[in-house]
Amino acid sequence: MRPGDHVDVLLTYDFAKSGTGANTGLNTFTALSNVRIAAVIRAPSGENGQPGPVRAYLLALDPQDALTIKHFRDLGAAVDLALRSPAASDRPFDVIPVNGDYLLQRYQVRTRAQATP
């Protein structure tokens, strides 16, 4: 990923850990869409002159979105970036948050209770 690219910020979090009384298990969802990468921070170059590994991506976020992502990270959420195609960087994607119920339905997994007549 390079400065100027656009990404979606994806989160996986167990809302039962939030103290809200929710008992939903893991949920994976798009927290932010079409976010611009402002800079890529790399480790110093090695002796061979090759660029060092990426240490961080700096994202261009409004302050509330930045605070929200920080809060999720502090709670232990997994945060990932998904690079957008340049052709699709300006439109939202119609996706459904993924949780256990979604996976059971999508892959038609039967539970033990359903398997016994």
Order of alpha helices (4+ residues) and beta strands (2+ residues): beta-beta-beta-alpha-beta-beta-alpha-alpha
